[in-house]
Amino acid sequence: MHPGNGKRAAEPGFAGTKILVVEDEAVIGLELAQALSEFGCAVVGPAPFVTDALGLLRRTRPDAALLDVHLGDGCVTPAAEALAGAGVPFALVTGHDEIALDEPVLRDAPRLAKPFGLYELEAMLLRLLDRDPAPSRRNPYSY
């Protein structure tokens, strides 16, 4: 993840929103958790393994989740299935934006391509949480 246009203040619309982070690369997981915290989110994780993610899901229900596809103990599919079964929206965070996924639960999931900036992260959260961005929060560099 790269910072995009620099640090952003906490987004009041995200305050207390629980976001599950499933990422096996420690640095990326910590950067993602920090960015989400700066948005005001309550971060669940990061979970580096499918088993960790499933354990967290047994203890708490996040409002949304960001999932790396390939984890230390396999594909994220079981966690994605658990999220889908609970009605929790999720996005795949992957360096392989064009990767073909056979699993139905992953195939049509929104994707956030690595590397990404804060604007892309914010836009994905707004999409997952089914919220429209206020005009002042839109990326001034997008058309």
C-alpha beads as a LAMMPS data file, in Angstrom:
LAMMPS data file: protein, C-alpha beads

143 atoms
142 bonds

1 atom types
1 bond types

-500.0 500.0 xlo xhi
-500.0 500.0 ylo yhi
-500.0 500.0 zlo zhi

Masses

1 110.0

Atoms # bond

1 1 1 0.000 0.000 0.000
2 1 1 1.233 3.470 -0.707
3 1 1 -0.069 6.620 0.961
4 1 1 -1.572 8.210 -2.138
5 1 1 -1.937 11.899 -1.339
6 1 1 -0.682 11.740 2.226
7 1 1 -2.298 11.213 5.592
8 1 1 -6.004 11.642 5.981
9 1 1 -7.951 12.561 9.076
10 1 1 -10.274 9.979 10.587
11 1 1 -13.458 9.668 8.570
12 1 1 -16.462 10.246 10.860
13 1 1 -18.576 7.909 8.720
14 1 1 -16.260 5.008 9.537
15 1 1 -15.991 5.584 13.296
16 1 1 -16.337 2.253 15.077
17 1 1 -16.929 0.289 11.868
18 1 1 -15.421 -3.178 12.400
19 1 1 -13.232 -4.282 9.495
20 1 1 -11.667 -7.739 9.416
21 1 1 -8.210 -7.772 7.810
22 1 1 -6.949 -11.124 6.519
23 1 1 -3.399 -10.711 5.214
24 1 1 -0.371 -12.986 5.596
25 1 1 2.309 -10.409 4.763
26 1 1 2.950 -8.747 8.121
27 1 1 4.021 -5.349 6.788
28 1 1 1.005 -5.064 4.470
29 1 1 -1.348 -6.223 7.220
30 1 1 0.010 -3.642 9.654
31 1 1 -0.089 -0.824 7.071
32 1 1 -3.664 -1.728 6.191
33 1 1 -4.652 -1.864 9.862
34 1 1 -3.015 1.524 10.475
35 1 1 -4.797 3.134 7.512
36 1 1 -8.145 1.712 8.650
37 1 1 -7.510 2.970 12.185
38 1 1 -6.774 6.434 10.796
39 1 1 -10.165 6.276 9.067
40 1 1 -11.697 5.596 12.497
41 1 1 -12.384 1.900 11.912
42 1 1 -12.090 -0.759 14.591
43 1 1 -9.684 -3.284 13.068
44 1 1 -10.213 -7.000 13.620
45 1 1 -6.936 -8.795 12.918
46 1 1 -4.835 -8.808 10.872
47 1 1 -5.199 -12.565 10.529
48 1 1 -2.335 -14.206 8.598
49 1 1 -3.978 -17.625 8.265
50 1 1 -7.406 -18.962 7.306
51 1 1 -7.631 -20.669 10.690
52 1 1 -6.986 -17.333 12.443
53 1 1 -9.649 -15.590 10.351
54 1 1 -12.201 -18.308 11.115
55 1 1 -11.364 -18.035 14.820
56 1 1 -11.928 -14.281 14.757
57 1 1 -15.234 -14.782 12.944
58 1 1 -16.399 -17.153 15.690
59 1 1 -15.802 -14.379 18.249
60 1 1 -17.020 -11.294 16.401
61 1 1 -19.052 -10.193 13.404
62 1 1 -17.277 -7.503 11.376
63 1 1 -19.140 -4.948 9.284
64 1 1 -16.896 -5.741 6.292
65 1 1 -13.677 -7.587 5.493
66 1 1 -10.580 -7.197 3.343
67 1 1 -9.098 -10.542 2.307
68 1 1 -5.800 -11.488 0.730
69 1 1 -6.419 -14.474 -1.560
70 1 1 -3.371 -16.633 -0.831
71 1 1 -2.516 -17.072 2.837
72 1 1 0.119 -19.028 4.729
73 1 1 -2.192 -22.021 5.135
74 1 1 -4.006 -21.927 1.793
75 1 1 -6.655 -20.055 -0.126
76 1 1 -8.958 -17.669 1.758
77 1 1 -12.075 -19.462 0.438
78 1 1 -13.286 -20.888 3.801
79 1 1 -13.172 -17.418 5.395
80 1 1 -14.934 -15.882 2.378
81 1 1 -17.649 -18.562 2.589
82 1 1 -18.131 -17.879 6.303
83 1 1 -18.411 -14.130 5.618
84 1 1 -20.855 -14.660 2.747
85 1 1 -22.935 -16.997 4.913
86 1 1 -23.126 -14.334 7.619
87 1 1 -24.004 -11.610 5.117
88 1 1 -20.753 -9.698 5.677
89 1 1 -19.474 -7.872 2.574
90 1 1 -15.843 -8.417 1.638
91 1 1 -13.291 -7.491 -0.977
92 1 1 -10.232 -9.334 -2.159
93 1 1 -6.978 -7.455 -1.652
94 1 1 -4.554 -8.969 -4.119
95 1 1 -1.494 -8.228 -6.166
96 1 1 -3.010 -10.378 -8.896
97 1 1 -5.931 -8.252 -10.081
98 1 1 -6.521 -10.423 -13.136
99 1 1 -6.178 -13.776 -11.358
100 1 1 -8.850 -16.279 -12.382
101 1 1 -10.666 -17.701 -9.381
102 1 1 -12.701 -20.881 -9.698
103 1 1 -14.504 -20.629 -6.363
104 1 1 -17.921 -18.964 -6.841
105 1 1 -17.626 -17.041 -3.558
106 1 1 -14.411 -15.385 -4.792
107 1 1 -15.069 -15.055 -8.505
108 1 1 -17.419 -12.061 -8.343
109 1 1 -16.005 -10.405 -5.219
110 1 1 -14.811 -6.820 -5.606
111 1 1 -11.033 -6.513 -5.798
112 1 1 -8.621 -3.946 -4.454
113 1 1 -5.385 -4.314 -6.426
114 1 1 -2.053 -4.033 -4.595
115 1 1 -0.452 -1.557 -4.431
116 1 1 -3.262 0.846 -3.608
117 1 1 -3.556 4.238 -1.971
118 1 1 -5.782 5.677 0.708
119 1 1 -8.334 6.958 -1.799
120 1 1 -8.738 3.487 -3.296
121 1 1 -9.055 1.983 0.173
122 1 1 -11.659 4.547 1.199
123 1 1 -13.614 3.993 -2.035
124 1 1 -13.645 0.232 -1.449
125 1 1 -14.873 0.668 2.125
126 1 1 -17.647 2.965 0.925
127 1 1 -18.608 0.356 -1.687
128 1 1 -18.592 -2.524 0.796
129 1 1 -20.608 -0.570 3.338
130 1 1 -23.006 0.614 0.611
131 1 1 -22.363 4.290 1.278
132 1 1 -22.069 7.086 -1.265
133 1 1 -19.023 9.305 -0.862
134 1 1 -19.743 12.924 -0.086
135 1 1 -18.497 15.224 -2.866
136 1 1 -15.803 16.675 -0.585
137 1 1 -14.360 13.197 0.004
138 1 1 -14.119 12.204 -3.654
139 1 1 -10.660 11.915 -5.152
140 1 1 -10.027 15.266 -6.867
141 1 1 -7.786 13.494 -9.379
142 1 1 -10.419 11.043 -10.655
143 1 1 -12.881 11.812 -13.405

Bonds

1 1 1 2
2 1 2 3
3 1 3 4
4 1 4 5
5 1 5 6
6 1 6 7
7 1 7 8
8 1 8 9
9 1 9 10
10 1 10 11
11 1 11 12
12 1 12 13
13 1 13 14
14 1 14 15
15 1 15 16
16 1 16 17
17 1 17 18
18 1 18 19
19 1 19 20
20 1 20 21
21 1 21 22
22 1 22 23
23 1 23 24
24 1 24 25
25 1 25 26
26 1 26 27
27 1 27 28
28 1 28 29
29 1 29 30
30 1 30 31
31 1 31 32
32 1 32 33
33 1 33 34
34 1 34 35
35 1 35 36
36 1 36 37
37 1 37 38
38 1 38 39
39 1 39 40
40 1 40 41
41 1 41 42
42 1 42 43
43 1 43 44
44 1 44 45
45 1 45 46
46 1 46 47
47 1 47 48
48 1 48 49
49 1 49 50
50 1 50 51
51 1 51 52
52 1 52 53
53 1 53 54
54 1 54 55
55 1 55 56
56 1 56 57
57 1 57 58
58 1 58 59
59 1 59 60
60 1 60 61
61 1 61 62
62 1 62 63
63 1 63 64
64 1 64 65
65 1 65 66
66 1 66 67
67 1 67 68
68 1 68 69
69 1 69 70
70 1 70 71
71 1 71 72
72 1 72 73
73 1 73 74
74 1 74 75
75 1 75 76
76 1 76 77
77 1 77 78
78 1 78 79
79 1 79 80
80 1 80 81
81 1 81 82
82 1 82 83
83 1 83 84
84 1 84 85
85 1 85 86
86 1 86 87
87 1 87 88
88 1 88 89
89 1 89 90
90 1 90 91
91 1 91 92
92 1 92 93
93 1 93 94
94 1 94 95
95 1 95 96
96 1 96 97
97 1 97 98
98 1 98 99
99 1 99 100
100 1 100 101
101 1 101 102
102 1 102 103
103 1 103 104
104 1 104 105
105 1 105 106
106 1 106 107
107 1 107 108
108 1 108 109
109 1 109 110
110 1 110 111
111 1 111 112
112 1 112 113
113 1 113 114
114 1 114 115
115 1 115 116
116 1 116 117
117 1 117 118
118 1 118 119
119 1 119 120
120 1 120 121
121 1 121 122
122 1 122 123
123 1 123 124
124 1 124 125
125 1 125 126
126 1 126 127
127 1 127 128
128 1 128 129
129 1 129 130
130 1 130 131
131 1 131 132
132 1 132 133
133 1 133 134
134 1 134 135
135 1 135 136
136 1 136 137
137 1 137 138
138 1 138 139
139 1 139 140
140 1 140 141
141 1 141 142
142 1 142 143
